[in-house]
Structures are given as C-alpha cells and as structure tokens.
Amino acid sequence: MITGDLICSLCCGNTRTEAACSECVFYQKPKRNYNEAPSYSVSDMDRNMGLESYGNSIEGALCAYDIENGGRLSDGNAIKIIELLIDKYHFQDQKIDEDNQIIVNGFNYVDEAIRQDLKDVATQEIVKVLGVIRFVAKRRTKTGREYMTVIHQYVGQRVGSGARLLQR
C-alpha cells in the first residue's frame, strides 16, 4: 500500500502483494518458476501416440504462425508463447501480460488451435504437454531459431485440425 512512509526492504519484501503494491514504482510482479509446473518427460511423449499428437498440434500451430509471419518467430518468442499458455491453463490467468504484439498474436493463434484440436483433452494433460514442449524448446535453442527449425522439419505446419504439412 502506498502511504508515503518509509519502509525497510525486509518489511517491504515480507508484506508485498500485487493488490496492495501494484502502484508502487518499486513493485515487480513475481517471476513464475515454469520448471515447477506439471510436465511430461520426453520419454513419456515418445511412448504415447496420443500425447505426441497433442504436442504436434501445438507445435504445428507454432510452425503455421511462424510461416504466416515470414519465419520471424524466434525460439525466445515461441518459448514466451508457451509460457503464456501455461499461465492460462495452469496458473489460471484471465488475461495475458505482454506488450510484444507478435507474441500476443502467437498466443491467440496457438490457443485457438488448442481450443479446436484439444477440446476434449483435460486441462491438466494440456499443461503437461505444454511443460514438455517448453523444456524441449529451452534445451534445443542456442542462438535464435534452432527449436523452430527442428519443429518445422519434424512436426510441420498445422493446416487444420489434425492435419499438418511438412515442407521439404
């Protein structure tokens, strides 16, 4: 709460809440630890065709969005889109907090694919698939588009519900 009074950093840290402190110039929203969100392992995904198809739907939508944007989607953009989807499906955020329009539009694009392709899939399953996709993307990226290159090559562009197109 802004009162104009001085407060020590320890007290500020112990009493800080978004509702009370969001107007303070020093307030920073806490960072989420996405590594603690539920996630399948890579081997779980490899052994289960159903889970693999869920991941293909999400990654295929990322590929399609990238193609629509002239191949300008960086791995960092893709990871941020996945994190925003985890915010929605796991942390139950009602609105996204992002200024970068390519990320906002990508979030909406992939979220629409999830609503179409995975409408009968439990939210917890979607969260776990998003978690492993984020893990793989972070592990794969080095300088900018390594993850995007791999999913374009092996997953392909989503062209409709359950349909993907591999480019040669």
SULPE-V168480 format. One record per residue. N is the residue number from 0. SS is DSSP state (H for helix, E for strand, C for the rest). PSI is psi in degrees with one decimal (NA if undefined). Layout:
N/SS/PSI ; N/SS/PSI
This chain:
0/C/135.9 ; 1/C/116.9 ; 2/C/-10.5 ; 3/C/-4.3 ; 4/C/157.1 ; 5/C/146.9 ; 6/C/139.1 ; 7/C/158.7 ; 8/H/-34.2 ; 9/H/-47.9 ; 10/H/-41.0 ; 11/H/-47.2 ; 12/H/-34.2 ; 13/H/-23.1 ; 14/H/0.5 ; 15/C/128.8 ; 16/C/152.4 ; 17/H/-41.5 ; 18/H/-40.9 ; 19/H/-26.3 ; 20/H/1.9 ; 21/C/-22.6 ; 22/C/-13.9 ; 23/C/135.3 ; 24/C/-18.9 ; 25/C/-8.7 ; 26/C/134.3 ; 27/C/131.3 ; 28/C/135.6 ; 29/C/143.3 ; 30/C/141.2 ; 31/C/144.4 ; 32/C/91.7 ; 33/H/-19.9 ; 34/H/-18.8 ; 35/H/-5.7 ; 36/C/148.7 ; 37/C/143.8 ; 38/C/144.3 ; 39/C/159.3 ; 40/C/163.0 ; 41/H/-39.8 ; 42/H/-33.4 ; 43/H/-43.0 ; 44/H/-41.3 ; 45/H/-30.1 ; 46/C/-4.6 ; 47/C/108.7 ; 48/H/-33.9 ; 49/H/-48.5 ; 50/H/-39.6 ; 51/H/-38.5 ; 52/H/-34.1 ; 53/H/-45.7 ; 54/H/-39.7 ; 55/H/-36.2 ; 56/H/-45.7 ; 57/H/-49.0 ; 58/H/-32.9 ; 59/H/-36.1 ; 60/H/-38.9 ; 61/H/-42.7 ; 62/H/-46.4 ; 63/H/-42.8 ; 64/H/-40.0 ; 65/H/-44.8 ; 66/H/-42.8 ; 67/H/-23.7 ; 68/C/24.6 ; 69/C/29.0 ; 70/C/29.9 ; 71/C/1.0 ; 72/C/114.7 ; 73/C/164.6 ; 74/H/-40.3 ; 75/H/-40.5 ; 76/H/-46.3 ; 77/H/-43.1 ; 78/H/-42.0 ; 79/H/-39.7 ; 80/H/-45.1 ; 81/H/-41.5 ; 82/H/-39.8 ; 83/H/-35.4 ; 84/H/-38.2 ; 85/H/-40.0 ; 86/H/-43.2 ; 87/H/-51.2 ; 88/H/-31.5 ; 89/C/-51.3 ; 90/C/-3.8 ; 91/C/32.5 ; 92/C/135.9 ; 93/C/-24.4 ; 94/C/155.8 ; 95/C/144.1 ; 96/C/85.6 ; 97/C/137.3 ; 98/C/-25.8 ; 99/C/114.8 ; 100/H/-33.4 ; 101/H/-33.7 ; 102/H/-43.8 ; 103/H/-48.1 ; 104/H/-37.0 ; 105/H/-41.5 ; 106/H/-50.0 ; 107/H/-39.3 ; 108/H/-50.9 ; 109/H/-37.3 ; 110/H/-38.5 ; 111/H/-40.2 ; 112/H/-40.9 ; 113/H/-44.8 ; 114/H/-35.7 ; 115/H/-50.7 ; 116/H/-30.8 ; 117/C/27.8 ; 118/C/-26.7 ; 119/C/7.8 ; 120/C/135.8 ; 121/C/142.9 ; 122/H/-40.4 ; 123/H/-35.4 ; 124/H/-44.1 ; 125/H/-43.2 ; 126/H/-45.0 ; 127/H/-35.9 ; 128/H/-44.1 ; 129/H/-39.1 ; 130/H/-42.8 ; 131/H/-34.1 ; 132/H/-43.8 ; 133/H/-44.1 ; 134/H/-47.8 ; 135/H/-42.4 ; 136/H/-43.9 ; 137/H/-36.5 ; 138/H/-33.7 ; 139/H/-34.4 ; 140/C/142.3 ; 141/C/-54.2 ; 142/C/-1.7 ; 143/C/-45.6 ; 144/C/21.9 ; 145/H/-46.2 ; 146/H/-46.5 ; 147/H/-40.0 ; 148/H/-43.5 ; 149/H/-45.8 ; 150/H/-30.2 ; 151/H/-40.2 ; 152/H/-40.3 ; 153/H/-19.4 ; 154/C/-51.5 ; 155/C/172.3 ; 156/E/130.4 ; 157/E/123.1 ; 158/E/-5.0 ; 159/E/172.7 ; 160/C/114.5 ; 161/C/5.8 ; 162/E/131.0 ; 163/E/154.2 ; 164/E/119.7 ; 165/C/135.6 ; 166/C/140.5 ; 167/C/NA
